[in-house]
Amino acid sequence: MNHAAPLAAPRESVFVVLASSARKLSYGELSSIAAASGVIALAAAALGIASWMLLAACYVVWCFAGWGILFHSSTPRTLPWRAFEWTIVGSASAVCIVLGVGVFFWALGPRWIL
């Protein structure tokens, strides 16, 4: 059997795969992704239809694009810069986990009981 999709090496984490994906995109593409997520969040909030799941998803997408812009391969790797990078990664990871839990309970519907 021949598989078409390449598998990540066992030593690679989700963060390494996302970082390499962000570094492959140009600054213009990353800026467009960040701007589009901001426009979607702003429009949803202005129309009064912004759920916390939509805003959380926009924030995670914005963090991905911002991470790619700020920490492209040409930026220096000083200690304060790495701390800032991990702050963005940590906040986006926390929001992504909360979003995943919210989607799980949304999929369960109104019948779930703790």
N, C-alpha and C positions, 0 to 999 in steps of 0.2 A: 504494500500500500504506500502511495506517495502522498506526503502531506505538503500542502502548498504554503502554509503559514510557518514562518520561522519561529522557533521557540526561544524564549530568553534563557540565558545560561543560569544555572542554579545560584550563582553568586550575585546575580543582578536582582535588585529590589525594584519595587514599584517606582521609587523616587529616581533611580538611575534610568529607568526606561522613560519616565516622563521628562527628565532633564535632557536626555539625548533627543527626544522628540522636539522639545522646545528649542534646542540649539540648532536643529536642522532647518527651522523656519527662519525667514528673514525678519528684520526689525519691522518692516512694513506689514507683514502678515500677522505678527504678534500684536502690533498696534491695532490692527483691524479687529482681531479677536477680542482684545481688551475693550475697545470702543463699542463693539457690538454687544458685549455682555453688559456694559454700563448703560447703553441705550435701552436694552430690553428691560433691565431693572428699573430705570427711571420711568419708562413708559408705563410699565405695570403699576408702579407706585402712583404715578400721576392719574391713572385711570381707576385706581382703587381696587385693582384685582390682583395685587401682589400678595401671593402666599409666601410663607416663610420658606417653603421648599424651592420656589422659583428664585427668590432672592439668595438663598444659600447656594443654589446651583450657579447662579451668575457670579457669586463671589469666588467659588472654586475655579471657574473658568478664567475670571479676571486674575486670580493669583497665579494660575498656570502661565498666562500671557505675561504678566508682570515679572514673574520669576525668569522667564526666558529672556525678557528685555534687560533686566538688571544684571543677571548673572550669565550672560553670554560668554563664550570662550575667551573674549578679549578683555574681560574685567579682571582686576587684580584679586588675589586670594588672601587678603589680610584677615586677621582674626576678627575684628569688628564687622567686616563685610560678611564673613561666614556666619557670625552670630545673627546678623540681619537676615541672611538667607534662611537659616533654620527657624527664625521667628515666622517668616512667611510660610514656610513648609509646615510648621507646627499648627499654625492657625488654620490653614487650608485643610490639613489632615483632620483636625478636630471637627471642622464644619462638614467635611465629607462624611465622617463617621456618623454625625448627628443626622445628616441628610439620608444616609443609608438606613438608619433606624427608623426615621420618619416614613420613608418609602415602604419599609417592611410593614409597619403598623397601618399605613394607608392601604396596602394590598390586602391585609387581613380584614379590613372593613370594620363596621360598627359592632361586630359580634365578639371581638376579642375581650377577654376578661383577665385581669391580673390575679 
